[in-house]
Amino acid sequence: MSDDAEEILQRSLTVQRDALRWKLEGLSERELRMPMTPTGTNLLGLVKHVATVASDYFGVCVGPPFPESLAWNDDAAEDNADMWAAADESQASVLGLWDRAWAHADASIAALPLDAPAHVPWWGDRGDTTLQRLLVHMIAEVARHAGHADIVRESLDGAAGLRDGVSNLPERDAQWWSAYVARLQAVADSAPAERPSAEA
């Protein structure tokens, strides 16, 4: 890769994580915690999860370990403990963890070349890798959850957009969007409702 490859990867990661964090702005503690899917997806949980994953990949796997012990990483922790904020975990505390995890990640990334060896214990026999591969993996990881946050936030209060100051959506009024959604609904309603069989 070219000499600026690390800068490009770091910038891509930063864009995605800024977009995810931005999705929390202006919401109440209740809205941030509201489970919006049958599996409980919620905005504060997405941010908590991504902070946890960053502390693992850029701490456990490469660079110095993240200095905090995260209870939900313990083998005895309940399932999905990193995907929601308990009553005693405020937005401020989760965002504080986010800031610390990413500061640690940035320091690890800045201190190492792209070909620095890394080891991901939970990847099994693919676990020996490099910082470059971790950066690519984390860009995909954060982008995936930023996409989840897009849908959750729009479902909560209608707010939509790619990132702060860039909607990436047609500039139309509410009447246009209502008609657009109605047209999509009509097309969906006219489509076959039967699911394909497992043999298909």
Secondary structure as GFF3:
##gff-version 3
##sequence-region A 1 200
A	DSSP	alpha_helix	5	22	.	.	.	ID=ss1
A	DSSP	alpha_helix	29	33	.	.	.	ID=ss2
A	DSSP	alpha_helix	43	55	.	.	.	ID=ss3
A	DSSP	pi_helix	56	60	.	.	.	ID=ss4
A	DSSP	three_ten_helix	71	73	.	.	.	ID=ss5
A	DSSP	three_ten_helix	81	83	.	.	.	ID=ss6
A	DSSP	alpha_helix	91	111	.	.	.	ID=ss7
A	DSSP	beta_strand	117	119	.	.	.	ID=ss8
A	DSSP	three_ten_helix	121	126	.	.	.	ID=ss9
A	DSSP	beta_strand	128	130	.	.	.	ID=ss10
A	DSSP	alpha_helix	131	157	.	.	.	ID=ss11
A	DSSP	alpha_helix	174	190	.	.	.	ID=ss12
###
